[in-house]
Amino acid sequence: AQKVTQAQTEISVVEKEDVTLDCVYETRDTTYYLFWYKQPPSGELVFLIRRNSFDEQNEISGRYSWNFQKSTSSFNFTITASQVVDSAVYFCALSEVGDSSYKLIFGSGTRLLVRP
Amino acid sequence: ETGVTQSPTHLIKTRGQQVTLRCSSQSGHNTVSWYQQALGQGPQFIFQYYREEENGRGNFPPRFSGLQFPNYSSELNVNALELDDSALYLCASSPVPQWAGNTIYFGEGSWLTVV
């Protein structure tokens, strides 16, 4: 069965520290997509990145980077030099090509608090 | 700014009542999905509509129903409200053609409290 696990419920760091949010997934599909979304207090889910199962290259976007490792079924997200504005709940999600609805399966989220 | 707008933002209902939540998607986004997010949890897929027909449903009872209209708007209806229905309801849209790699755009949600 498909599943996404975010074991870290809450992380608290001081501004400018680096922080890594963990994501482990389970799927029987060979073709799937992984996503990260940010949810600020307003509630809207903000898309951060999409990765397909055939592309294991790490990606960097400014202070954000993502490490996809198929061998360990992990898709971790690192924020370098964290800022107070990074405080939010972050969700990892999975979408399977074999699922006709292509629904997103979310983890339970990691709440990140960046203190000044 | 995702172009997905939802209304109302917040509402309080009594157990047993019915509620209708509304969503307006971006032009050209023919697929709309609804998710329920209970406090402290990740969003859970309720159902999806494509070209005004239901195209996938999660583990939710029939009292959760929906409609999609040609003008890129949609509704989520919940009958016989229960206390556990208290949650943030998120509408999401994506462009045609629908596929697993589409970026799905979410609205800010409707916070429903059932008392």
Interface residues (C-beta under 8 A of the other chain):
Chain A: V4 Q6 T31 Y32 Y33 Y37 S42 G43 E44 L45 V46 F47 R50 N52 F91 A93 S95 E96 V97 D99 S100 S101 Y102 K103 L104 I105 F106 G107 S108 G109
Chain B: T2 S33 Y35 G40 Q41 G42 P43 Q44 F45 Q48 N55 G56 R57 G58 L88 L90 A92 Q98 W99 A100 G101 N102 T103 I104 Y105 F106 G107 E108 G109 W111
